[in-house]
Amino acid sequence: MSRIAAVTSALPAHRHRQADLASATADLCTLSPTRRALLDRLSANSGVQTRHTVLPLTGYRRLEGIDQSNDVYIEHATELGGRAVDSALRQAGVAPEDVDLFVTTSVTGLAVPSLDARLVPRLGMRPDVKRVPMFGLGCVGGAAGLSRIHDYLLAWPEHTAVLMAVELCSLNVPLVDATMPDLVVSALFGDGAGAVVVRGAGTKPAARGGVRVVATRSELCPGSHDVLGWRLGPNGFRIVLTTELSGVVERELGGAVKRFLADHGLQVPDVVAWIVHPGGPKVIDAVRDSLELTEDRVATARAALAEAGNLSSASIVQVLGKELADPDARPGPMVVVGLGPGVSIELLLLDRD
């Protein structure tokens, strides 16, 4: 089995109170008083207290069109993601040249060459490192990337892999014709990056302690592909989001998790910790209710949401890092619950020594 050797997050320097972000968004989008009042209510009920942006708030007014926004994305996603990876490698005691697989995931911009190709020489990784850039998975990308790393390390147990998830959600704030879904996501999403170092069972010296990855499972919820996603417009990506999302999660997740656990002789009460994607208050509620969990079992997800908002694919890395840093954490089985467009569910069964 593979082992998680390090988990780190990196956030931009510009940190804002939720009320200040709502005010800036209203000005950027030239909202009417009625729409401004709606945005204020959404922000107040979002469960978010602070968020980070890659630019100062005055910098977004200067962005004109998707080309300028994407240039900013490439520059800052490379820097922020690279910072997270460098920190994780140092924490794990792994030299960059010892990385065999580099998986990256992001959905808030496009880069060709991909972000990983730009970062390999910058970080000092070998030119022959295997690279897997993942796009289109949205919020589930971090969990899916970690799953695919584990699957790879089952075949190559002597290898070491790195996951980088980086999202600059603020660069996709709609400046014209903001819809209700646009306002919802403008109250939830923040900028950030995360990195995870995972070592195969056969690495030398053998990886010991920490958390083992036991198994993974991926599921698509039938008939839900129009519930959540992106569409590309003349001014960049725009959110596709319906009110059905929390209902799909509550209806489908419980069965998927119970089947997954049953394959390994476990039930929901056996799980000592839940690493849940902090998609928003209603999404966290839906996870809690579908699994019949008590509120304290989703407290880490709510804390991550309050501190930085929804970081899309990087959020699950943030929640995982917070859980692993808990000095009072109990040993035993843990479950990662990733959610994203599809509607897709990505589950990982971990075991803490």
Disulfide bonds with the S-S distance in Angstrom:
none
